[in-house]
Amino acid sequence: MKHSITVTWIALLVLTIAVSIISTIANEWAIVLILAFSFLKFTGIAFYFMELKKAHIFWKLALLLFLGFFYILIWSTL
């Protein structure tokens, strides 16, 4: 358990640094990458630190569907 949380925390740090580096690029693909990395970060936080991995399948699916819908909605406005 401790190892999994540490790996998730390090992955979140790497993704945060990657987002800050990518944010200096001014093109459409940078925005898509930032959204994708934010999606990964949010799911990592939700599943490991908010313990959604122990929740009922309905809540897992609801979160992933909402994030997918949100990602498509934002991406379609670019």
MDTraj code that builds the backbone (N, CA, C; nanometers):
import mdtraj as md
import numpy as np

residues = "MET LYS HIS SER ILE THR VAL THR TRP ILE ALA LEU LEU VAL LEU THR ILE ALA VAL SER ILE ILE SER THR ILE ALA ASN GLU TRP ALA ILE VAL LEU ILE LEU ALA PHE SER PHE LEU LYS PHE THR GLY ILE ALA PHE TYR PHE MET GLU LEU LYS LYS ALA HIS ILE PHE TRP LYS LEU ALA LEU LEU LEU PHE LEU GLY PHE PHE TYR ILE LEU ILE TRP SER THR LEU".split()
xyz = np.array([
    [0.0827, -0.1190, 0.0000],
    [0.0000, 0.0000, 0.0000],
    [0.0869, 0.1252, 0.0000],
    [0.1864, 0.1285, 0.0858],
    [0.2729, 0.2459, 0.0955],
    [0.3472, 0.2688, -0.0352],
    [0.3914, 0.1601, -0.0982],
    [0.4653, 0.1706, -0.2231],
    [0.3751, 0.2286, -0.3335],
    [0.2491, 0.1863, -0.3388],
    [0.1558, 0.2325, -0.4399],
    [0.1287, 0.3820, -0.4260],
    [0.1134, 0.4279, -0.3043],
    [0.0890, 0.5705, -0.2818],
    [0.2112, 0.6523, -0.3195],
    [0.3292, 0.6022, -0.2887],
    [0.4523, 0.6737, -0.3236],
    [0.4692, 0.6835, -0.4746],
    [0.4435, 0.5750, -0.5444],
    [0.4542, 0.5754, -0.6902],
    [0.3527, 0.6727, -0.7504],
    [0.2315, 0.6724, -0.6977],
    [0.1291, 0.7650, -0.7463],
    [0.1695, 0.9088, -0.7206],
    [0.2230, 0.9363, -0.6039],
    [0.2656, 1.0715, -0.5699],
    [0.3775, 1.1192, -0.6625],
    [0.4735, 1.0328, -0.6902],
    [0.5831, 1.0686, -0.7803],
    [0.5304, 1.0902, -0.9223],
    [0.4377, 1.0068, -0.9660],
    [0.3774, 1.0245, -1.0988],
    [0.3036, 1.1574, -1.1074],
    [0.2344, 1.1948, -0.9997],
    [0.1648, 1.3235, -0.9982],
    [0.2638, 1.4396, -1.0064],
    [0.3762, 1.4280, -0.9381],
    [0.4785, 1.5325, -0.9461],
    [0.5354, 1.5433, -1.0875],
    [0.5644, 1.4294, -1.1489],
    [0.6185, 1.4298, -1.2856],
    [0.5174, 1.4896, -1.3834],
    [0.3908, 1.4525, -1.3689],
    [0.2881, 1.5081, -1.4569],
    [0.2714, 1.6584, -1.4359],
    [0.2822, 1.7045, -1.3125],
    [0.2721, 1.8471, -1.2847],
    [0.3877, 1.9232, -1.3481],
    [0.5065, 1.8702, -1.3381],
    [0.6224, 1.9336, -1.4017],
    [0.6072, 1.9319, -1.5534],
    [0.5584, 1.8209, -1.6078],
    [0.5374, 1.8119, -1.7526],
    [0.4346, 1.9140, -1.7997],
    [0.3279, 1.9328, -1.7233],
    [0.2255, 2.0312, -1.7593],
    [0.2844, 2.1719, -1.7565],
    [0.3668, 2.2005, -1.6582],
    [0.4248, 2.3351, -1.6518],
    [0.5217, 2.3596, -1.7667],
    [0.5923, 2.2569, -1.8115],
    [0.6822, 2.2719, -1.9267],
    [0.6019, 2.2850, -2.0558],
    [0.5000, 2.2031, -2.0710],
    [0.4176, 2.2062, -2.1916],
    [0.3399, 2.3373, -2.2018],
    [0.3073, 2.3983, -2.0890],
    [0.2283, 2.5219, -2.0921],
    [0.3021, 2.6371, -2.1583],
    [0.4330, 2.6270, -2.1731],
    [0.5070, 2.7329, -2.2414],
    [0.4938, 2.7228, -2.3930],
    [0.4452, 2.6096, -2.4428],
    [0.4244, 2.5906, -2.5864],
    [0.2864, 2.6456, -2.6214],
    [0.2790, 2.7248, -2.7267],
    [0.1512, 2.7880, -2.7632],
    [0.0960, 2.7257, -2.8912],
    [0.0407, 2.6067, -2.8797],
    [-0.0303, 2.5481, -2.9930],
    [-0.1445, 2.4608, -2.9414],
    [-0.2236, 2.4109, -3.0346],
    [-0.3434, 2.3340, -2.9962],
    [-0.3084, 2.2018, -2.9299],
    [-0.2013, 2.1371, -2.9735],
    [-0.1649, 2.0082, -2.9157],
    [-0.1175, 2.0221, -2.7724],
    [-0.0626, 2.1375, -2.7381],
    [-0.0218, 2.1593, -2.6000],
    [-0.1442, 2.1580, -2.5076],
    [-0.2515, 2.2170, -2.5545],
    [-0.3743, 2.2198, -2.4742],
    [-0.4307, 2.0789, -2.4575],
    [-0.4274, 2.0012, -2.5640],
    [-0.4772, 1.8635, -2.5570],
    [-0.3915, 1.7815, -2.4605],
    [-0.2601, 1.7979, -2.4665],
    [-0.1718, 1.7258, -2.3743],
    [-0.1945, 1.7686, -2.2300],
    [-0.2127, 1.8968, -2.2075],
    [-0.2385, 1.9453, -2.0714],
    [-0.3690, 1.8867, -2.0188],
    [-0.4721, 1.8815, -2.1034],
    [-0.5989, 1.8213, -2.0612],
    [-0.5828, 1.6728, -2.0318],
    [-0.5077, 1.6030, -2.1142],
    [-0.4869, 1.4592, -2.0922],
    [-0.4095, 1.4352, -1.9627],
    [-0.3049, 1.5131, -1.9390],
    [-0.2285, 1.4981, -1.8154],
    [-0.3131, 1.5350, -1.6940],
    [-0.3984, 1.6354, -1.7078],
    [-0.4870, 1.6725, -1.5972],
    [-0.5870, 1.5617, -1.5687],
    [-0.6355, 1.4954, -1.6733],
    [-0.7238, 1.3806, -1.6584],
    [-0.6537, 1.2702, -1.5794],
    [-0.5297, 1.2415, -1.6150],
    [-0.4524, 1.1389, -1.5432],
    [-0.4278, 1.1790, -1.3976],
    [-0.3960, 1.3048, -1.3764],
    [-0.3712, 1.3510, -1.2403],
    [-0.4973, 1.3409, -1.1545],
    [-0.6099, 1.3823, -1.2111],
    [-0.7336, 1.3776, -1.1345],
    [-0.7728, 1.2346, -1.1000],
    [-0.7592, 1.1430, -1.1955],
    [-0.7930, 1.0044, -1.1656],
    [-0.6961, 0.9440, -1.0641],
    [-0.5694, 0.9808, -1.0707],
    [-0.4735, 0.9332, -0.9706],
    [-0.5087, 0.9806, -0.8315],
    [-0.5450, 1.1069, -0.8210],
    [-0.5840, 1.1615, -0.6905],
    [-0.7132, 1.0959, -0.6419],
    [-0.8104, 1.0833, -0.7309],
    [-0.9392, 1.0275, -0.6907],
    [-0.9280, 0.8812, -0.6490],
    [-0.8544, 0.8020, -0.7239],
    [-0.8487, 0.6589, -0.6954],
    [-0.7565, 0.6253, -0.5785],
    [-0.6463, 0.6963, -0.5643],
    [-0.5506, 0.6569, -0.4618],
    [-0.5608, 0.7395, -0.3340],
    [-0.5778, 0.8705, -0.3457],
    [-0.5785, 0.9522, -0.2252],
    [-0.7186, 0.9746, -0.1697],
    [-0.8207, 0.9689, -0.2550],
    [-0.9580, 0.9797, -0.2077],
    [-1.0211, 0.8418, -0.1927],
    [-0.9429, 0.7370, -0.2171],
    [-0.9815, 0.5974, -0.2022],
    [-1.1055, 0.5592, -0.2826],
    [-1.1141, 0.6110, -0.4025],
    [-1.2239, 0.5735, -0.4902],
    [-1.2081, 0.4297, -0.5392],
    [-1.0868, 0.3763, -0.5331],
    [-1.0665, 0.2377, -0.5774],
    [-1.1394, 0.1381, -0.4882],
    [-1.1775, 0.1789, -0.3677],
    [-1.2531, 0.0923, -0.2772],
    [-1.4034, 0.1164, -0.2869],
    [-1.4429, 0.2141, -0.3680],
    [-1.5845, 0.2502, -0.3787],
    [-1.6579, 0.1542, -0.4721],
    [-1.7875, 0.1672, -0.4734],
    [-1.8733, 0.0867, -0.5606],
    [-1.8413, 0.1201, -0.7061],
    [-1.8623, 0.0244, -0.7944],
    [-1.8318, 0.0404, -0.9363],
    [-1.9100, 0.1559, -0.9980],
    [-2.0284, 0.1848, -0.9454],
    [-2.1081, 0.2962, -0.9967],
    [-2.0315, 0.4268, -0.9861],
    [-1.9669, 0.4518, -0.8721],
    [-1.8958, 0.5779, -0.8511],
    [-1.7709, 0.5862, -0.9372],
    [-1.7054, 0.4748, -0.9570],
    [-1.5880, 0.4725, -1.0453],
    [-1.6286, 0.5054, -1.1885],
    [-1.7327, 0.4383, -1.2331],
    [-1.7808, 0.4593, -1.3687],
    [-1.8360, 0.6005, -1.3871],
    [-1.9078, 0.6506, -1.2883],
    [-1.9627, 0.7857, -1.2964],
    [-1.8510, 0.8887, -1.3080],
    [-1.7461, 0.8716, -1.2307],
    [-1.6340, 0.9653, -1.2372],
    [-1.5662, 0.9598, -1.3732],
    [-1.5384, 0.8424, -1.4227],
    [-1.4696, 0.8294, -1.5514],
    [-1.5557, 0.8787, -1.6673],
    [-1.6856, 0.8525, -1.6624],
    [-1.7739, 0.9037, -1.7670],
    [-1.7834, 1.0554, -1.7632],
    [-1.7919, 1.1126, -1.6442],
    [-1.7967, 1.2579, -1.6319],
    [-1.6678, 1.3207, -1.6833],
    [-1.5543, 1.2638, -1.6461],
    [-1.4270, 1.3183, -1.6928],
    [-1.4129, 1.3043, -1.8441],
    [-1.4559, 1.1913, -1.8974],
    [-1.4516, 1.1732, -2.0421],
    [-1.5402, 1.2732, -2.1143],
    [-1.6609, 1.2934, -2.0630],
    [-1.7523, 1.3915, -2.1213],
    [-1.6929, 1.5320, -2.1111],
    [-1.6370, 1.5657, -1.9967],
    [-1.5771, 1.6974, -1.9754],
    [-1.4595, 1.7193, -2.0703],
    [-1.3751, 1.6173, -2.0854],
    [-1.2595, 1.6251, -2.1738],
    [-1.3039, 1.6471, -2.3182],
    [-1.4035, 1.5736, -2.3638],
    [-1.4536, 1.5883, -2.5005],
    [-1.5184, 1.7247, -2.5186],
    [-1.5916, 1.7716, -2.4209],
    [-1.6556, 1.9017, -2.4289],
    [-1.5526, 2.0137, -2.4415],
    [-1.4501, 2.0107, -2.3599],
    [-1.3460, 2.1136, -2.3662],
    [-1.2679, 2.1026, -2.4969],
    [-1.2334, 1.9817, -2.5379],
    [-1.1545, 1.9612, -2.6587],
    [-1.2327, 2.0044, -2.7829],
    [-1.3650, 1.9866, -2.7811],
    [-1.4446, 2.0230, -2.8986],
    [-1.4578, 2.1736, -2.9160],
    [-1.4304, 2.2511, -2.8134],
    [-1.4390, 2.3969, -2.8238],
    [-1.3100, 2.4592, -2.8719],
    [-1.2057, 2.3812, -2.8905],
    [-1.0769, 2.4377, -2.9337],
    [-1.0786, 2.4731, -3.0802],
])
top = md.Topology()
chain = top.add_chain()
for i, resn in enumerate(residues, 1):
    res = top.add_residue(resn, chain, resSeq=i)
    for name in ("N", "CA", "C"):
        top.add_atom(name, md.element.get_by_symbol(name[0]), res)
traj = md.Trajectory(xyz[None], top)
